[in-house]
């Protein structure tokens, strides 16, 4: 298994042509094996962090580094091999389950797929499909539930064995049984890897080592989750106190009202 990478944002600014800065001097470091929970209202540019990590965008100023290497200097295929992403919306292709897991790479053996899915805890589910790994899928994943599509996405990332895993709240809006399975898969996927969780719900970041609160393209708060939760003056502690089962956007709205 690949060990976690050291991920670093060093005074990162991002500006679209002729526009104001989207990110404004973002600086933080994740050590290998640490998991970061990223909080912010919708539109706070949380997903912009993902795009910079995948080099879909290039920083206007500053640098994004993996193990000390600027991502702009890394080979693109090497970079994207080292980063795995699971989102709420999973892209599936016309083909078999096997082909969707391997991205049509014949070098990925059935033994490897079986070992990985078993380790991830989804082997029983795959075996329950009517034709197992040879079950045909239509483009978009017709015939699979939302949760089943995401189980495939987790297995894909596990097969890739990246050093950094990014989860864009993949377990939201699922039934409780499927969410429980995915929760176990998340724990297994993050083990020994560096992780970034883009959260839409506060409870999602409870497994994080560190918390980053993003507001208006700037870091409003960054630090140890445990330390922040114990500090009644922290944004994170106040969010926990105000949440009451509300969505993250609603809770952050309450926090904004409380500080005005």
KEVOMAR-53453 format. One record per residue (C-alpha): residue in one letter; x negated, y, z negated. Coordinates in steps of 0.5 Angstrom, whole numbers, plus 500, padded with zeros to 3 digits. Layout:
! residues N
aXYZ ...
//
This chain:
! residues 260
x500500500 x498507502 x496511496 x500518495 x497524498 x495531495 x500536498 x498543497 x501550500 x496555499 x499562500 x504560505 x508565509 x512564515 x515569520 x519568526 x517573532 x520580530 x523578524 x522578516 x518573512 x522567511 x517564506 x513569502 x507567499 x509560497 x503556493 x504550489 x500543489 x502536488 x497531486 x497524489 x503520486 x507526483 x514527485 x517535486 x524537486 x526543490 x532547488 x535553491 x542555494 x544553501 x540558506 x534559501 x529555506 x528549503 x528545509 x523550512 x518547507 x519540511 x518543518 x512546515 x509539513 x511536519 x508541523 x514543527 x513550524 x506553523 x504558517 x504565519 x499566514 x496561509 x495554509 x499547508 x494541507 x494534505 x488531501 x484538503 x485538510 x489543514 x495540517 x494544523 x487541524 x490534523 x492529529 x500530530 x501522530 x496521524 x500527520 x507524522 x505517520 x503520513 x510523512 x516519511 x523523511 x530520509 x536525510 x543525509 x544524517 x541518520 x539517527 x540510530 x539508537 x543503541 x539496540 x539491534 x538492527 x531490528 x529495534 x532500529 x527499524 x521498528 x523503533 x522498538 x515496536 x514489538 x508489533 x512490527 x514482525 x520479522 x515477517 x513484515 x521487516 x523481511 x518482506 x519490506 x526489506 x526484500 x521489496 x526495497 x532491495 x536491501 x534484504 x541481501 x545486505 x541485511 x542478511 x550479510 x550482517 x553478522 x547477526 x542479521 x536483524 x539481531 x546485529 x547490535 x548497533 x551503538 x548509538 x549513532 x550507528 x557505530 x560499525 x555501519 x557505513 x554512511 x550508506 x548502510 x545507515 x541510510 x539503507 x536502514 x533509514 x529507507 x527501510 x524504516 x520509512 x518503507 x515500514 x511506515 x508506509 x507514508 x503517503 x508523502 x516521502 x521527503 x528526501 x533531503 x538529498 x540522502 x545519496 x550525496 x557523498 x556516498 x561511494 x558509487 x556502489 x552504495 x549510491 x546505486 x543501491 x540507494 x538510487 x534503486 x531504493 x529511492 x525509485 x521503489 x520508495 x517513491 x513508487 x505510488 x507515493 x507523493 x515525493 x519531495 x526531494 x530537497 x536537492 x543539493 x545536486 x541537479 x542530477 x538528483 x531531481 x531528474 x526523477 x521529479 x515530475 x515538477 x521543479 x520548484 x526553484 x526557491 x530564492 x529568498 x523565501 x519566494 x518561488 x522563483 x520558478 x515552478 x512547473 x513541469 x520538469 x520536462 x517543460 x522547464 x527543461 x525545454 x524552455 x531555454 x529561458 x527557464 x531557471 x531550470 x534549463 x539555464 x542551471 x542544467 x546548461 x551551466 x552545471 x558542468 x558537474 x559543479 x555543485 x548546486 x550552490 x556553485 x551553479 x546557482 x552562483 x553562476 x546563474 x546569478 x552572475 x549570468 x543574469 x546580472 
//
